[in-house]
Amino acid sequence: MAVSGVQKPRVPRKSLRQRFGFNFYDVFVVLFCVAFAVICFYPMWYVFIASITPYEEFVKGGLMLWPSGGVDLQYYKTIFSNSSFTTSLWISASKTVIGTLLSLLITSTMAYAVSKVHVPGMKLINVLAVFTMFFTGGLIPTYILYMDLNLIRTYWVMVLPYGFSITYFIIMRNYFSYSVPKDLEDAARIDGCNEVGVFFRVLLPLSKPMLAAVGLFLAVGFWNDYYSYMMYIANKSELQPFAWVLRRVLTDSAMMAQVRQGAADFSAQLPPPMALRMATIICAMLPIMCVYPFLQKHFAKGILIGAVKE
């Protein structure tokens, strides 16, 4: 009688992840993310390359990955030699800084006060503040109000009306209510701090991530705002923000004629309108892009505020 052989235990087959540390799905995800990033990045890169490409190379068109004819900054010289551009840059920068700081101060102080629901009347103030998210007075009553306050056709009409933001008020109120330990406030009061001292000495230093995230959103909004100038100023060129100048450069032929006239003193060849528009777009993007790296550390934390609660 033949004795059957003993079968060896079957060794399980190793997967690609076990062999190499990755599989085809990982490769697909990485390639897709890289391709998507390139698709998103190339338009900005094209705008930048077009803004520094010499006129002779730019008119050839095509796919531009690098300024083949060298770097030519005549477009930027044209922009910064024109008073309309330089004045508008100063107006946008000043109203962005002042408006952001003012809005952070007003919104955070009110959010801290309303977060104290044990104080009589704070729940009513909270309801009235949220009510403005759904109902507003409308454009004509708003215009009449600004006129009565002597804000029409002034610099402050682009700053003061946006000192309080209801959206960021809700974010700050929830942060002060749930993310800041109450024991720290009690310890500060025991040490002799009043409510103002608790807010500025304890709450604000702990709120850097939230303030950085909200401040960046506010700064982008102030920098890109041209609606307030268009509706409440309009006829004062010395108060036009850079976003309004950019809009005119992209859509208004009269603005291009004005820029050409201002660039007549240069010995270099006059920039083509499209390349000049590219340079203007870069000037509009660059300030916010320079600010973001300094806030990225706090912004990454602040953007997740309220995402997880115990």
HELIX and SHEET records of a PDB file:
HELIX    1   1 LEU A   16  PHE A   20  1                                   5    
HELIX    2   2 PHE A   24  ILE A   52  1                                  29    
HELIX    3   3 TYR A   55  PHE A   58  1                                   4    
HELIX    4   4 GLN A   74  SER A   81  1                                   8    
HELIX    5   5 SER A   83  VAL A  114  1                                  32    
HELIX    6   6 MET A  122  PHE A  131  1                                  10    
HELIX    7   7 LEU A  139  ASP A  148  1                                  10    
HELIX    8   8 TYR A  155  MET A  158  5                                   4    
HELIX    9   9 LEU A  160  TYR A  162  5                                   3    
HELIX   10  10 ILE A  166  TYR A  178  1                                  13    
HELIX   11  11 LYS A  182  ILE A  190  1                                   9    
HELIX   12  12 GLU A  195  VAL A  198  1                                   4    
HELIX   13  13 PHE A  199  LEU A  203  3                                   5    
HELIX   14  14 LEU A  204  LEU A  206  1                                   3    
HELIX   15  15 LYS A  208  ASN A  224  1                                  17    
HELIX   16  16 TYR A  227  TYR A  232  1                                   6    
HELIX   17  17 SER A  237  LEU A  239  5                                   3    
HELIX   18  18 PHE A  242  THR A  251  1                                  10    
HELIX   19  19 SER A  253  GLY A  262  1                                  10    
HELIX   20  20 PRO A  273  GLY A  302  1                                  30    
END                                                                             
